[in-house]
Amino acid sequence: MALQVELKPGGGLSCRCRPGQRRCQFGMAGKMKTGIDPFACKGRQTSIQVRRERARQHAAHVTPVINEVRAGGAMTLRAVADALNARGIPTARGRQWSATQVRRVMTWTA
């Protein structure tokens, strides 16, 4: 018996895993959690707000450097990204710059 998912009379789902298996492919260990956790939604919204605020703060710090690089002759977004990478300035998440990230920062601060 591999995996059986059954519809219960009350409308819920039931999962039966192989004997000795702790979790099935659906992540259910004998029963499925139903409903929506009201705290998960609030936590997700708070996380989104915090990440947006941090990104805006980082963009405000990087904008003068971007303007300086553009004044120095970098005409494309890729050239600006390469200049930021050459200077060792990381993105908000500590990674290398790409043209798309430079465009987004320029859009946010315009």
N, C-alpha and C positions, 0 to 999 in steps of 0.2 A: 504494500500500500504506500504510494508515494505521497500524495497530497490531496486532500479533499476539502473543498470549501462548500459549505452548505448554507442555505437560507433557512433561518429559524422561523417558526410560525409567527413570532412577534415582529418580524421584519429585520432582525439583526443577522449577522454572519457568524458562522462557526468554522473554525479551522482545525483540521486534524493532521498533525505531522506524523512522520514515521516514528516508530518507537525508538526512544533514546535520543531523538533530535530535539535540541532545545528550542530552535526557532525555525520557522518555515520561510519560504521565499517572500511571503507577505509580511514578515516580522511579527506574526501572531504566535503566541505561545499558548495555544489552547482556546483562546477567545480573542475577539477583536474589540478594541476600544471604540466606542461610538460616541458621537457628539463632538463639539468643538470646545477646546479649553479656552475660556474667556481671558485668561491671563497671558496666553501665548500671543494673542493678537495685540494686546497692549505692549508686551515686551518687544514684539516685532516693530511696532510703530515707533517706540522709543529708540530702538536701535537705528532705524532709518533716519530719524531726526538727528541723532548724535553723529552718525557718519556723514550726513549732509553738512552739518555745521563744521565738522573737522575738515572736510574737503574745501569748504568755502574759506576757512581760515588759512589753509595751506595755499590755496589759489591766490589769496591776498598777499602772501609772503613771496610767492614765486612770480607774480605779475611784473614787478620792477625788473627782475632778471630777464624775463621774456622780452620786455620792451627794450632793454639794453642790447640783447642779442639781435633783435630785429633791426635796431638802429645801426648795429655793426655790420649789417649786410646780409643777414640770413633772410632769404626771400620765401622759402617754403616752410611748411610746418615740420617736415622731416628734418630740415636743416636746423630748425630751432630745437627739436627734440635731441638731435645729435649734439648740439652745443650744450644743452642742459646735462646730458649724460657725460660729456667730456669734462664738465666742471664738477661732476660728482654730486649733483643735486638730485636726490631721489624723489619719486612721486610720493603722494600722501601715504601710500601703502609700502613704501620703501623699495620700489621696483624701478626698472629702467623706463624712460620716457618713450612714448610713441607719438606719431603725428595726431592721432585721434585724441589722446590725452591733452596735448597742447591746444588743440582746437576747442575742447571742452572748457579748459581753464580760461582761454581767451573769451569764450562766450559768456561764462559766468561773471567775469569781471568787467565786461563791456558796459 
